[in-house]
Amino acid sequence: MPPFPSQAEVEETLKRIQSQNGVQGIIIVNTEGIPIKTTLDNASTVQYAGLIHQLVMKARSTVRDIDPQNDLTFLRVRSKKNEIMIAPDKDAFSNKTSFLLY
Amino acid sequence: MAEVEETLKRIQSQNGVQGIIIVNTEGIPIKTTLDNASTVQYAGLIHQLVMKARSTVRDIDPQNDLTFLRVRSKKNEIMIAPDKDYFLIVIQNPSD
């Protein structure tokens, strides 16, 4: 199992992503859909986290229903106003998913 | 109809494209380059996923709407372009 990044590394990565052009927000949620890190205000975070968590679960089960050996690695939801990118953690033992609002 | 065929042919000839399915708003496939069984399976499951994605976007902001969806998995990538009356689904192997 790969070592978990240190708190400092996580902060670094978030800062790097946040400084990209157009990034509106970053949220990290655990497998229960509870936000554990965010660059947005509380209300938006809770709203996004809850709704997107459900969508990711649906996307993941869609992929697995088509092929049980397959698994979701990334999801991009493009809308008129923005794009939401979701990276579920590849490590099966880890329990975090990142959402990036762009 | 000829334009549709043209477009499908153009997409199908891209490297890595494994299949194209067009479904109507009820999720019924109306055009496909895959076999029947796969088509029905993909169409049904993806239709539900798109409905979920669309309502997620609208729940966050009722003025917003879904314009595209990309589902990347270990084995392939599924791209869905929803339209008013149809969805276009393209399955590709992104490493090709």
N, CA and C atoms of all chains as a GROMACS GRO file, in nm:
protein
  594
    1MET      N    1   0.085  -0.118   0.000
    1MET     CA    2   0.000   0.000   0.000
    1MET      C    3   0.090   0.124   0.000
    2PRO      N    4   0.066   0.218  -0.092
    2PRO     CA    5   0.153   0.335  -0.100
    2PRO      C    6   0.134   0.422   0.024
    3PRO      N    7   0.237   0.495   0.064
    3PRO     CA    8   0.224   0.580   0.184
    3PRO      C    9   0.127   0.693   0.155
    4PHE      N   10   0.044   0.730   0.248
    4PHE     CA   11  -0.045   0.844   0.232
    4PHE      C   12   0.038   0.970   0.226
    5PRO      N   13  -0.004   1.070   0.144
    5PRO     CA   14   0.071   1.194   0.141
    5PRO      C   15   0.059   1.265   0.276
    6SER      N   16   0.161   1.342   0.308
    6SER     CA   17   0.156   1.416   0.434
    6SER      C   18   0.059   1.532   0.419
    7GLN      N   19   0.019   1.587   0.530
    7GLN     CA   20  -0.071   1.702   0.530
    7GLN      C   21  -0.014   1.814   0.444
    8ALA      N   22   0.118   1.834   0.454
    8ALA     CA   23   0.181   1.942   0.378
    8ALA      C   24   0.171   1.917   0.228
    9GLU      N   25   0.190   1.791   0.188
    9GLU     CA   26   0.180   1.758   0.046
    9GLU      C   27   0.039   1.780  -0.007
   10VAL      N   28  -0.058   1.744   0.077
   10VAL     CA   29  -0.198   1.765   0.037
   10VAL      C   30  -0.224   1.913   0.015
   11GLU      N   31  -0.177   1.995   0.109
   11GLU     CA   32  -0.196   2.140   0.099
   11GLU      C   33  -0.130   2.194  -0.028
   12GLU      N   34  -0.008   2.148  -0.053
   12GLU     CA   35   0.067   2.188  -0.173
   12GLU      C   36  -0.014   2.160  -0.298
   13THR      N   37  -0.064   2.036  -0.307
   13THR     CA   38  -0.139   1.994  -0.425
   13THR      C   39  -0.265   2.077  -0.443
   14LEU      N   40  -0.335   2.098  -0.333
   14LEU     CA   41  -0.456   2.180  -0.341
   14LEU      C   42  -0.423   2.321  -0.389
   15LYS      N   43  -0.315   2.375  -0.338
   15LYS     CA   44  -0.277   2.511  -0.377
   15LYS      C   45  -0.243   2.517  -0.525
   16ARG      N   46  -0.171   2.414  -0.571
   16ARG     CA   47  -0.132   2.409  -0.712
   16ARG      C   48  -0.255   2.402  -0.803
   17ILE      N   49  -0.348   2.315  -0.767
   17ILE     CA   50  -0.469   2.302  -0.848
   17ILE      C   51  -0.549   2.432  -0.844
   18GLN      N   52  -0.563   2.486  -0.724
   18GLN     CA   53  -0.642   2.608  -0.705
   18GLN      C   54  -0.586   2.724  -0.787
   19SER      N   55  -0.455   2.725  -0.811
   19SER     CA   56  -0.396   2.837  -0.883
   19SER      C   57  -0.410   2.824  -1.034
   20GLN      N   58  -0.462   2.712  -1.082
   20GLN     CA   59  -0.486   2.698  -1.225
   20GLN      C   60  -0.596   2.794  -1.265
   21ASN      N   61  -0.584   2.843  -1.389
   21ASN     CA   62  -0.688   2.930  -1.442
   21ASN      C   63  -0.824   2.865  -1.439
   22GLY      N   64  -0.921   2.937  -1.388
   22GLY     CA   65  -1.059   2.889  -1.401
   22GLY      C   66  -1.107   2.800  -1.288
   23VAL      N   67  -1.017   2.756  -1.200
   23VAL     CA   68  -1.061   2.667  -1.093
   23VAL      C   69  -1.145   2.746  -0.992
   24GLN      N   70  -1.268   2.700  -0.974
   24GLN     CA   71  -1.358   2.770  -0.882
   24GLN      C   72  -1.357   2.709  -0.743
   25GLY      N   73  -1.327   2.580  -0.736
   25GLY     CA   74  -1.329   2.518  -0.605
   25GLY      C   75  -1.282   2.375  -0.608
   26ILE      N   76  -1.236   2.329  -0.493
   26ILE     CA   77  -1.190   2.191  -0.478
   26ILE      C   78  -1.251   2.135  -0.351
   27ILE      N   79  -1.303   2.015  -0.359
   27ILE     CA   80  -1.358   1.950  -0.240
   27ILE      C   81  -1.303   1.808  -0.233
   28ILE      N   82  -1.262   1.767  -0.116
   28ILE     CA   83  -1.225   1.628  -0.098
   28ILE      C   84  -1.330   1.566  -0.005
   29VAL      N   85  -1.386   1.454  -0.048
   29VAL     CA   86  -1.485   1.386   0.037
   29VAL      C   87  -1.439   1.245   0.068
   30ASN      N   88  -1.486   1.191   0.177
   30ASN     CA   89  -1.456   1.051   0.206
   30ASN      C   90  -1.564   0.962   0.144
   31THR      N   91  -1.552   0.833   0.162
   31THR     CA   92  -1.644   0.740   0.094
   31THR      C   93  -1.788   0.754   0.138
   32GLU      N   94  -1.811   0.820   0.253
   32GLU     CA   95  -1.950   0.841   0.293
   32GLU      C   96  -2.006   0.970   0.236
   33GLY      N   97  -1.923   1.042   0.160
   33GLY     CA   98  -1.972   1.166   0.102
   33GLY      C   99  -1.956   1.285   0.194
   34ILE      N  100  -1.881   1.267   0.302
   34ILE     CA  101  -1.860   1.377   0.396
   34ILE      C  102  -1.737   1.455   0.354
   35PRO      N  103  -1.752   1.587   0.335
   35PRO     CA  104  -1.638   1.666   0.292
   35PRO      C  105  -1.534   1.675   0.403
   36ILE      N  106  -1.410   1.649   0.368
   36ILE     CA  107  -1.304   1.658   0.469
   36ILE      C  108  -1.208   1.773   0.441
   37LYS      N  109  -1.218   1.829   0.319
   37LYS     CA  110  -1.135   1.944   0.287
   37LYS      C  111  -1.207   2.022   0.177
   38THR      N  112  -1.200   2.154   0.183
   38THR     CA  113  -1.270   2.231   0.081
   38THR      C  114  -1.211   2.370   0.066
   39THR      N  115  -1.223   2.428  -0.052
   39THR     CA  116  -1.182   2.566  -0.072
   39THR      C  117  -1.306   2.654  -0.090
   40LEU      N  118  -1.423   2.594  -0.077
   40LEU     CA  119  -1.548   2.670  -0.093
   40LEU      C  120  -1.610   2.699   0.043
   41ASP      N  121  -1.717   2.781   0.040
   41ASP     CA  122  -1.789   2.807   0.165
   41ASP      C  123  -1.867   2.682   0.206
   42ASN      N  124  -1.906   2.680   0.332
   42ASN     CA  125  -1.974   2.563   0.389
   42ASN      C  126  -2.098   2.519   0.313
   43ALA      N  127  -2.185   2.614   0.284
   43ALA     CA  128  -2.313   2.580   0.221
   43ALA      C  129  -2.291   2.515   0.084
   44SER      N  130  -2.206   2.577   0.002
   44SER     CA  131  -2.178   2.520  -0.130
   44SER      C  132  -2.115   2.384  -0.117
   45THR      N  133  -2.020   2.373  -0.025
   45THR     CA  134  -1.950   2.246  -0.007
   45THR      C  135  -2.048   2.134   0.023
   46VAL      N  136  -2.134   2.159   0.118
   46VAL     CA  137  -2.228   2.054   0.159
   46VAL      C  138  -2.320   2.018   0.043
   47GLN      N  139  -2.364   2.119  -0.030
   47GLN     CA  140  -2.454   2.093  -0.142
   47GLN      C  141  -2.386   2.010  -0.250
   48TYR      N  142  -2.269   2.057  -0.292
   48TYR     CA  143  -2.195   1.985  -0.395
   48TYR      C  144  -2.162   1.843  -0.351
   49ALA      N  145  -2.106   1.833  -0.230
   49ALA     CA  146  -2.059   1.702  -0.183
   49ALA      C  147  -2.170   1.599  -0.185
   50GLY      N  148  -2.285   1.636  -0.131
   50GLY     CA  149  -2.395   1.542  -0.123
   50GLY      C  150  -2.442   1.496  -0.260
   51LEU      N  151  -2.469   1.594  -0.348
   51LEU     CA  152  -2.522   1.561  -0.480
   51LEU      C  153  -2.422   1.486  -0.566
   52ILE      N  154  -2.298   1.532  -0.564
   52ILE     CA  155  -2.201   1.470  -0.652
   52ILE      C  156  -2.163   1.331  -0.601
   53HIS      N  157  -2.160   1.314  -0.471
   53HIS     CA  158  -2.132   1.181  -0.417
   53HIS      C  159  -2.231   1.079  -0.473
   54GLN      N  160  -2.358   1.114  -0.475
   54GLN     CA  161  -2.459   1.023  -0.530
   54GLN      C  162  -2.433   0.994  -0.676
   55LEU      N  163  -2.396   1.098  -0.750
   55LEU     CA  164  -2.372   1.080  -0.893
   55LEU      C  165  -2.253   0.987  -0.917
   56VAL      N  166  -2.150   1.003  -0.838
   56VAL     CA  167  -2.032   0.918  -0.852
   56VAL      C  168  -2.066   0.772  -0.823
   57MET      N  169  -2.145   0.750  -0.720
   57MET     CA  170  -2.187   0.614  -0.687
   57MET      C  171  -2.262   0.554  -0.805
   58LYS      N  172  -2.348   0.635  -0.867
   58LYS     CA  173  -2.425   0.589  -0.982
   58LYS      C  174  -2.332   0.558  -1.100
   59ALA      N  175  -2.237   0.646  -1.125
   59ALA     CA  176  -2.144   0.626  -1.236
   59ALA      C  177  -2.061   0.500  -1.213
   60ARG      N  178  -2.017   0.483  -1.091
   60ARG     CA  179  -1.935   0.366  -1.059
   60ARG      C  180  -2.014   0.237  -1.078
   61SER      N  181  -2.138   0.236  -1.033
   61SER     CA  182  -2.214   0.112  -1.047
   61SER      C  183  -2.253   0.089  -1.193
   62THR      N  184  -2.269   0.197  -1.270
   62THR     CA  185  -2.295   0.181  -1.414
   62THR      C  186  -2.177   0.108  -1.479
   63VAL      N  187  -2.057   0.156  -1.451
   63VAL     CA  188  -1.936   0.096  -1.507
   63VAL      C  189  -1.927  -0.051  -1.468
   64ARG      N  190  -1.954  -0.081  -1.342
   64ARG     CA  191  -1.941  -0.219  -1.294
   64ARG      C  192  -2.053  -0.309  -1.344
   65ASP      N  193  -2.171  -0.251  -1.366
   65ASP     CA  194  -2.280  -0.332  -1.421
   65ASP      C  195  -2.248  -0.375  -1.564
   66ILE      N  196  -2.184  -0.285  -1.639
   66ILE     CA  197  -2.147  -0.319  -1.776
   66ILE      C  198  -2.039  -0.426  -1.775
   67ASP      N  199  -1.943  -0.411  -1.685
   67ASP     CA  200  -1.831  -0.506  -1.677
   67ASP      C  201  -1.780  -0.510  -1.533
   68PRO      N  202  -1.810  -0.621  -1.461
   68PRO     CA  203  -1.773  -0.626  -1.319
   68PRO      C  204  -1.622  -0.616  -1.294
   69GLN      N  205  -1.542  -0.643  -1.400
   69GLN     CA  206  -1.398  -0.630  -1.381
   69GLN      C  207  -1.349  -0.488  -1.399
   70ASN      N  208  -1.439  -0.401  -1.445
   70ASN     CA  209  -1.398  -0.265  -1.475
   70ASN      C  210  -1.425  -0.176  -1.355
   71ASP      N  211  -1.365  -0.057  -1.353
   71ASP     CA  212  -1.395   0.036  -1.244
   71ASP      C  213  -1.380   0.178  -1.293
   72LEU      N  214  -1.453   0.268  -1.230
   72LEU     CA  215  -1.450   0.410  -1.264
   72LEU      C  216  -1.315   0.470  -1.226
   73THR      N  217  -1.255   0.547  -1.317
   73THR     CA  218  -1.130   0.612  -1.281
   73THR      C  219  -1.142   0.765  -1.282
   74PHE      N  220  -1.240   0.818  -1.355
   74PHE     CA  221  -1.254   0.963  -1.363
   74PHE      C  222  -1.391   0.996  -1.418
   75LEU      N  223  -1.443   1.111  -1.381
   75LEU     CA  224  -1.575   1.152  -1.430
   75LEU      C  225  -1.570   1.302  -1.458
   76ARG      N  226  -1.618   1.342  -1.574
   76ARG     CA  227  -1.623   1.484  -1.609
   76ARG      C  228  -1.766   1.520  -1.645
   77VAL      N  229  -1.820   1.615  -1.570
   77VAL     CA  230  -1.957   1.658  -1.592
   77VAL      C  231  -1.953   1.801  -1.643
   78ARG      N  232  -1.981   1.814  -1.772
   78ARG     CA  233  -1.973   1.947  -1.831
   78ARG      C  234  -2.113   2.006  -1.841
   79SER      N  235  -2.128   2.130  -1.797
   79SER     CA  236  -2.257   2.195  -1.805
   79SER      C  237  -2.238   2.330  -1.873
   80LYS      N  238  -2.346   2.404  -1.889
   80LYS     CA  239  -2.334   2.532  -1.958
   80LYS      C  240  -2.241   2.626  -1.881
   81LYS      N  241  -2.250   2.622  -1.750
   81LYS     CA  242  -2.178   2.722  -1.672
   81LYS      C  243  -2.040   2.679  -1.623
   82ASN      N  244  -2.018   2.550  -1.605
   82ASN     CA  245  -1.886   2.509  -1.557
   82ASN      C  246  -1.864   2.361  -1.585
   83GLU      N  247  -1.754   2.308  -1.536
   83GLU     CA  248  -1.723   2.168  -1.552
   83GLU      C  249  -1.681   2.113  -1.417
   84ILE      N  250  -1.736   1.998  -1.382
   84ILE     CA  251  -1.698   1.936  -1.256
   84ILE      C  252  -1.620   1.810  -1.288
   85MET      N  253  -1.501   1.800  -1.232
   85MET     CA  254  -1.417   1.682  -1.255
   85MET      C  255  -1.404   1.606  -1.125
   86ILE      N  256  -1.423   1.475  -1.133
   86ILE     CA  257  -1.422   1.396  -1.011
   86ILE      C  258  -1.322   1.282  -1.024
   87ALA      N  259  -1.230   1.276  -0.929
   87ALA     CA  260  -1.129   1.172  -0.928
   87ALA      C  261  -1.152   1.084  -0.807
   88PRO      N  262  -1.212   0.964  -0.826
   88PRO     CA  263  -1.222   0.873  -0.714
   88PRO      C  264  -1.083   0.817  -0.688
   89ASP      N  265  -1.051   0.794  -0.562
   89ASP     CA  266  -0.918   0.748  -0.531
   89ASP      C  267  -0.896   0.607  -0.582
   90LYS      N  268  -0.781   0.586  -0.652
   90LYS     CA  269  -0.754   0.455  -0.708
   90LYS      C  270  -0.726   0.350  -0.602
   91ASP      N  271  -0.670   0.394  -0.490
   91ASP     CA  272  -0.632   0.299  -0.388
   91ASP      C  273  -0.757   0.244  -0.320
   92ALA      N  274  -0.777   0.112  -0.333
   92ALA     CA  275  -0.898   0.054  -0.279
   92ALA      C  276  -0.906   0.066  -0.128
   93PHE      N  277  -0.793   0.082  -0.064
   93PHE     CA  278  -0.796   0.089   0.082
   93PHE      C  279  -0.810   0.231   0.131
   94SER      N  280  -0.787   0.323   0.042
   94SER     CA  281  -0.804   0.462   0.083
   94SER      C  282  -0.950   0.497   0.070
   95ASN      N  283  -0.989   0.609   0.118
   95ASN     CA  284  -1.133   0.635   0.119
   95ASN      C  285  -1.162   0.780   0.085
   96LYS      N  286  -1.092   0.835  -0.015
   96LYS     CA  287  -1.117   0.974  -0.049
   96LYS      C  288  -1.146   0.990  -0.197
   97THR      N  289  -1.231   1.082  -0.227
   97THR     CA  290  -1.260   1.120  -0.364
   97THR      C  291  -1.247   1.270  -0.373
   98SER      N  292  -1.183   1.318  -0.479
   98SER     CA  293  -1.170   1.463  -0.493
   98SER      C  294  -1.264   1.514  -0.600
   99PHE      N  295  -1.326   1.626  -0.575
   99PHE     CA  296  -1.404   1.691  -0.678
   99PHE      C  297  -1.335   1.820  -0.710
  100LEU      N  298  -1.331   1.851  -0.836
  100LEU     CA  299  -1.269   1.975  -0.877
  100LEU      C  300  -1.372   2.050  -0.956
  101LEU      N  301  -1.401   2.173  -0.919
  101LEU     CA  302  -1.496   2.253  -0.996
  101LEU      C  303  -1.420   2.351  -1.079
  102TYR      N  304  -1.452   2.351  -1.207
  102TYR     CA  305  -1.369   2.424  -1.300
  102TYR      C  306  -1.456   2.502  -1.395
  103MET      N  307  -3.084   1.240  -4.295
  103MET     CA  308  -3.046   1.102  -4.262
  103MET      C  309  -2.906   1.073  -4.315
  104ALA      N  310  -2.876   1.126  -4.434
  104ALA     CA  311  -2.743   1.107  -4.492
  104ALA      C  312  -2.637   1.176  -4.407
  105GLU      N  313  -2.671   1.294  -4.354
  105GLU     CA  314  -2.577   1.366  -4.267
  105GLU      C  315  -2.547   1.286  -4.141
  106VAL      N  316  -2.652   1.224  -4.086
  106VAL     CA  317  -2.635   1.143  -3.966
  106VAL      C  318  -2.538   1.028  -3.995
  107GLU      N  319  -2.561   0.961  -4.108
  107GLU     CA  320  -2.475   0.848  -4.146
  107GLU      C  321  -2.331   0.894  -4.164
  108GLU      N  322  -2.314   1.008  -4.231
  108GLU     CA  323  -2.183   1.068  -4.250
  108GLU      C  324  -2.110   1.089  -4.118
  109THR      N  325  -2.184   1.152  -4.026
  109THR     CA  326  -2.126   1.183  -3.896
  109THR      C  327  -2.089   1.057  -3.821
  110LEU      N  328  -2.176   0.960  -3.822
  110LEU     CA  329  -2.147   0.834  -3.754
  110LEU      C  330  -2.023   0.768  -3.814
  111LYS      N  331  -2.015   0.773  -3.946
  111LYS     CA  332  -1.900   0.711  -4.012
  111LYS      C  333  -1.771   0.783  -3.972
  112ARG      N  334  -1.781   0.916  -3.965
  112ARG     CA  335  -1.662   0.995  -3.931
  112ARG      C  336  -1.615   0.962  -3.789
  113ILE      N  337  -1.711   0.953  -3.695
  113ILE     CA  338  -1.675   0.922  -3.557
  113ILE      C  339  -1.618   0.780  -3.549
  114GLN      N  340  -1.686   0.687  -3.615
  114GLN     CA  341  -1.647   0.546  -3.610
  114GLN      C  342  -1.506   0.526  -3.664
  115SER      N  343  -1.464   0.612  -3.758
  115SER     CA  344  -1.332   0.592  -3.818
  115SER      C  345  -1.220   0.649  -3.732
  116GLN      N  346  -1.253   0.718  -3.623
  116GLN     CA  347  -1.149   0.768  -3.533
  116GLN      C  348  -1.082   0.649  -3.467
  117ASN      N  349  -0.954   0.666  -3.440
  117ASN     CA  350  -0.880   0.563  -3.367
  117ASN      C  351  -0.944   0.532  -3.233
  118GLY      N  352  -0.959   0.406  -3.205
  118GLY     CA  353  -1.000   0.368  -3.070
  118GLY      C  354  -1.149   0.362  -3.045
  119VAL      N  355  -1.228   0.411  -3.140
  119VAL     CA  356  -1.373   0.410  -3.118
  119VAL      C  357  -1.425   0.267  -3.126
  120GLN      N  358  -1.487   0.222  -3.018
  120GLN     CA  359  -1.537   0.085  -3.014
  120GLN      C  360  -1.683   0.076  -3.054
  121GLY      N  361  -1.758   0.183  -3.031
  121GLY     CA  362  -1.899   0.177  -3.065
  121GLY      C  363  -1.968   0.310  -3.048
  122ILE      N  364  -2.078   0.326  -3.120
  122ILE     CA  365  -2.159   0.447  -3.112
  122ILE      C  366  -2.304   0.405  -3.098
  123ILE      N  367  -2.373   0.467  -3.005
  123ILE     CA  368  -2.516   0.438  -2.989
  123ILE      C  369  -2.590   0.571  -2.981
  124ILE      N  370  -2.700   0.580  -3.052
  124ILE     CA  371  -2.788   0.696  -3.036
  124ILE      C  372  -2.915   0.646  -2.969
  125VAL      N  373  -2.951   0.709  -2.857
  125VAL     CA  374  -3.075   0.672  -2.790
  125VAL      C  375  -3.170   0.791  -2.789
  126ASN      N  376  -3.299   0.761  -2.784
  126ASN     CA  377  -3.395   0.871  -2.774
  126ASN      C  378  -3.417   0.904  -2.626
  127THR      N  379  -3.505   1.000  -2.599
  127THR     CA  380  -3.522   1.046  -2.462
  127THR      C  381  -3.577   0.940  -2.368
  128GLU      N  382  -3.634   0.834  -2.422
  128GLU     CA  383  -3.682   0.726  -2.333
  128GLU      C  384  -3.574   0.622  -2.309
  129GLY      N  385  -3.457   0.641  -2.370
  129GLY     CA  386  -3.350   0.545  -2.350
  129GLY      C  387  -3.353   0.432  -2.450
  130ILE      N  388  -3.437   0.443  -2.551
  130ILE     CA  389  -3.446   0.337  -2.651
  130ILE      C  390  -3.345   0.364  -2.761
  131PRO      N  391  -3.259   0.266  -2.789
  131PRO     CA  392  -3.158   0.287  -2.893
  131PRO      C  393  -3.223   0.294  -3.030
  132ILE      N  394  -3.187   0.397  -3.106
  132ILE     CA  395  -3.244   0.409  -3.240
  132ILE      C  396  -3.138   0.389  -3.348
  133LYS      N  397  -3.012   0.390  -3.307
  133LYS     CA  398  -2.906   0.365  -3.403
  133LYS      C  399  -2.787   0.311  -3.325
  134THR      N  400  -2.715   0.214  -3.384
  134THR     CA  401  -2.603   0.159  -3.311
  134THR      C  402  -2.503   0.094  -3.404
  135THR      N  403  -2.377   0.092  -3.363
  135THR     CA  404  -2.276   0.019  -3.439
  135THR      C  405  -2.234  -0.106  -3.362
  136LEU      N  406  -2.299  -0.131  -3.249
  136LEU     CA  407  -2.267  -0.250  -3.169
  136LEU      C  408  -2.372  -0.358  -3.191
  137ASP      N  409  -2.343  -0.479  -3.134
  137ASP     CA  410  -2.441  -0.587  -3.142
  137ASP      C  411  -2.560  -0.554  -3.052
  138ASN      N  412  -2.669  -0.624  -3.074
  138ASN     CA  413  -2.792  -0.597  -3.001
  138ASN      C  414  -2.780  -0.602  -2.850
  139ALA      N  415  -2.719  -0.709  -2.802
  139ALA     CA  416  -2.711  -0.730  -2.657
  139ALA      C  417  -2.634  -0.616  -2.590
  140SER      N  418  -2.517  -0.582  -2.644
  140SER     CA  419  -2.437  -0.473  -2.586
  140SER      C  420  -2.512  -0.341  -2.594
  141THR      N  421  -2.576  -0.319  -2.708
  141THR     CA  422  -2.648  -0.194  -2.727
  141THR      C  423  -2.754  -0.177  -2.619
  142VAL      N  424  -2.832  -0.280  -2.600
  142VAL     CA  425  -2.941  -0.270  -2.502
  142VAL      C  426  -2.886  -0.248  -2.363
  143GLN      N  427  -2.777  -0.318  -2.331
  143GLN     CA  428  -2.718  -0.304  -2.198
  143GLN      C  429  -2.664  -0.164  -2.175
  144TYR      N  430  -2.583  -0.115  -2.269
  144TYR     CA  431  -2.527   0.019  -2.256
  144TYR      C  432  -2.638   0.123  -2.251
  145ALA      N  433  -2.731   0.113  -2.346
  145ALA     CA  434  -2.834   0.216  -2.358
  145ALA      C  435  -2.910   0.231  -2.227
  146GLY      N  436  -2.954   0.120  -2.171
  146GLY     CA  437  -3.033   0.125  -2.049
  146GLY      C  438  -2.957   0.186  -1.933
  147LEU      N  439  -2.836   0.134  -1.910
  147LEU     CA  440  -2.758   0.182  -1.795
  147LEU      C  441  -2.714   0.326  -1.812
  148ILE      N  442  -2.669   0.362  -1.931
  148ILE     CA  443  -2.618   0.496  -1.950
  148ILE      C  444  -2.731   0.598  -1.948
  149HIS      N  445  -2.845   0.560  -2.000
  149HIS     CA  446  -2.960   0.651  -1.994
  149HIS      C  447  -2.988   0.692  -1.850
  150GLN      N  448  -2.988   0.595  -1.760
  150GLN     CA  449  -3.013   0.626  -1.618
  150GLN      C  450  -2.905   0.718  -1.562
  151LEU      N  451  -2.781   0.691  -1.598
  151LEU     CA  452  -2.671   0.772  -1.548
  151LEU      C  453  -2.682   0.916  -1.596
  152VAL      N  454  -2.718   0.933  -1.721
  152VAL     CA  455  -2.730   1.068  -1.776
  152VAL      C  456  -2.843   1.144  -1.706
  153MET      N  457  -2.954   1.075  -1.682
  153MET     CA  458  -3.066   1.139  -1.611
  153MET      C  459  -3.019   1.187  -1.473
  154LYS      N  460  -2.939   1.102  -1.407
  154LYS     CA  461  -2.887   1.137  -1.275
  154LYS      C  462  -2.792   1.256  -1.285
  155ALA      N  463  -2.704   1.255  -1.384
  155ALA     CA  464  -2.608   1.364  -1.401
  155ALA      C  465  -2.681   1.494  -1.429
  156ARG      N  466  -2.780   1.485  -1.514
  156ARG     CA  467  -2.856   1.605  -1.550
  156ARG      C  468  -2.930   1.662  -1.429
  157SER      N  469  -2.989   1.577  -1.348
  157SER     CA  470  -3.062   1.630  -1.233
  157SER      C  471  -2.965   1.681  -1.126
  158THR      N  472  -2.845   1.622  -1.120
  158THR     CA  473  -2.742   1.674  -1.028
  158THR      C  474  -2.709   1.817  -1.065
  159VAL      N  475  -2.681   1.839  -1.194
  159VAL     CA  476  -2.646   1.973  -1.240
  159VAL      C  477  -2.758   2.072  -1.210
  160ARG      N  478  -2.883   2.029  -1.235
  160ARG     CA  479  -2.996   2.121  -1.214
  160ARG      C  480  -3.026   2.145  -1.067
  161ASP      N  481  -2.999   2.044  -0.984
  161ASP     CA  482  -3.021   2.063  -0.839
  161ASP      C  483  -2.922   2.166  -0.784
  162ILE      N  484  -2.800   2.164  -0.837
  162ILE     CA  485  -2.701   2.261  -0.792
  162ILE      C  486  -2.741   2.401  -0.838
  163ASP      N  487  -2.788   2.410  -0.960
  163ASP     CA  488  -2.826   2.540  -1.018
  163ASP      C  489  -2.935   2.518  -1.122
  164PRO      N  490  -3.060   2.555  -1.089
  164PRO     CA  491  -3.170   2.528  -1.182
  164PRO      C  492  -3.156   2.596  -1.318
  165GLN      N  493  -3.071   2.700  -1.324
  165GLN     CA  494  -3.052   2.765  -1.454
  165GLN      C  495  -2.948   2.693  -1.540
  166ASN      N  496  -2.880   2.596  -1.480
  166ASN     CA  497  -2.773   2.530  -1.552
  166ASN      C  498  -2.825   2.404  -1.619
  167ASP      N  499  -2.750   2.348  -1.711
  167ASP     CA  500  -2.790   2.221  -1.772
  167ASP      C  501  -2.667   2.143  -1.817
  168LEU      N  502  -2.682   2.012  -1.820
  168LEU     CA  503  -2.575   1.923  -1.861
  168LEU      C  504  -2.548   1.940  -2.010
  169THR      N  505  -2.421   1.951  -2.048
  169THR     CA  506  -2.390   1.959  -2.191
  169THR      C  507  -2.306   1.841  -2.239
  170PHE      N  508  -2.234   1.775  -2.146
  170PHE     CA  509  -2.150   1.663  -2.187
  170PHE      C  510  -2.112   1.581  -2.065
  171LEU      N  511  -2.088   1.453  -2.086
  171LEU     CA  512  -2.049   1.367  -1.974
  171LEU      C  513  -1.941   1.271  -2.022
  172ARG      N  514  -1.834   1.259  -1.947
  172ARG     CA  515  -1.726   1.166  -1.982
  172ARG      C  516  -1.703   1.074  -1.864
  173VAL      N  517  -1.719   0.944  -1.891
  173VAL     CA  518  -1.701   0.845  -1.786
  173VAL      C  519  -1.579   0.763  -1.820
  174ARG      N  520  -1.473   0.788  -1.747
  174ARG     CA  521  -1.350   0.717  -1.777
  174ARG      C  522  -1.334   0.601  -1.679
  175SER      N  523  -1.302   0.483  -1.737
  175SER     CA  524  -1.282   0.367  -1.651
  175SER      C  525  -1.148   0.305  -1.688
  176LYS      N  526  -1.114   0.197  -1.621
  176LYS     CA  527  -0.984   0.136  -1.648
  176LYS      C  528  -0.977   0.088  -1.792
  177LYS      N  529  -1.086   0.035  -1.844
  177LYS     CA  530  -1.080  -0.030  -1.975
  177LYS      C  531  -1.117   0.060  -2.091
  178ASN      N  532  -1.198   0.160  -2.069
  178ASN     CA  533  -1.237   0.246  -2.181
  178ASN      C  534  -1.294   0.378  -2.131
  179GLU      N  535  -1.344   0.457  -2.223
  179GLU     CA  536  -1.405   0.585  -2.189
  179GLU      C  537  -1.538   0.594  -2.261
  180ILE      N  538  -1.640   0.636  -2.188
  180ILE     CA  539  -1.771   0.654  -2.249
  180ILE      C  540  -1.801   0.802  -2.251
  181MET      N  541  -1.832   0.855  -2.368
  181MET     CA  542  -1.864   0.997  -2.381
  181MET      C  543  -2.010   1.010  -2.422
  182ILE      N  544  -2.080   1.098  -2.354
  182ILE     CA  545  -2.222   1.113  -2.382
  182ILE      C  546  -2.255   1.259  -2.410
  183ALA      N  547  -2.315   1.283  -2.525
  183ALA     CA  548  -2.357   1.418  -2.561
  183ALA      C  549  -2.510   1.420  -2.560
  184PRO      N  550  -2.569   1.480  -2.457
  184PRO     CA  551  -2.715   1.485  -2.453
  184PRO      C  552  -2.766   1.599  -2.538
  185ASP      N  553  -2.877   1.575  -2.601
  185ASP     CA  554  -2.940   1.677  -2.683
  185ASP      C  555  -3.084   1.683  -2.638
  186LYS      N  556  -3.161   1.771  -2.698
  186LYS     CA  557  -3.302   1.783  -2.660
  186LYS      C  558  -3.377   1.651  -2.681
  187ASP      N  559  -3.356   1.590  -2.797
  187ASP     CA  560  -3.434   1.470  -2.830
  187ASP      C  561  -3.355   1.341  -2.827
  188TYR      N  562  -3.224   1.348  -2.823
  188TYR     CA  563  -3.142   1.227  -2.830
  188TYR      C  564  -3.019   1.239  -2.742
  189PHE      N  565  -2.959   1.124  -2.711
  189PHE     CA  566  -2.823   1.124  -2.656
  189PHE      C  567  -2.736   1.053  -2.758
  190LEU      N  568  -2.614   1.103  -2.772
  190LEU     CA  569  -2.515   1.033  -2.853
  190LEU      C  570  -2.415   0.972  -2.756
  191ILE      N  571  -2.396   0.842  -2.765
  191ILE     CA  572  -2.302   0.772  -2.677
  191ILE      C  573  -2.190   0.718  -2.762
  192VAL      N  574  -2.066   0.748  -2.724
  192VAL     CA  575  -1.950   0.695  -2.796
  192VAL      C  576  -1.862   0.625  -2.695
  193ILE      N  577  -1.826   0.500  -2.727
  193ILE     CA  578  -1.738   0.423  -2.639
  193ILE      C  579  -1.605   0.413  -2.709
  194GLN      N  580  -1.500   0.454  -2.640
  194GLN     CA  581  -1.370   0.447  -2.703
  194GLN      C  582  -1.265   0.392  -2.608
  195ASN      N  583  -1.160   0.340  -2.668
  195ASN     CA  584  -1.046   0.297  -2.591
  195ASN      C  585  -0.943   0.409  -2.599
  196PRO      N  586  -0.927   0.485  -2.492
  196PRO     CA  587  -0.849   0.607  -2.504
  196PRO      C  588  -0.700   0.585  -2.527
  197SER      N  589  -0.652   0.463  -2.510
  197SER     CA  590  -0.509   0.446  -2.530
  197SER      C  591  -0.475   0.424  -2.676
  198ASP      N  592  -0.579   0.406  -2.759
  198ASP     CA  593  -0.552   0.386  -2.902
  198ASP      C  594  -0.521   0.518  -2.972
   0.00000   0.00000   0.00000
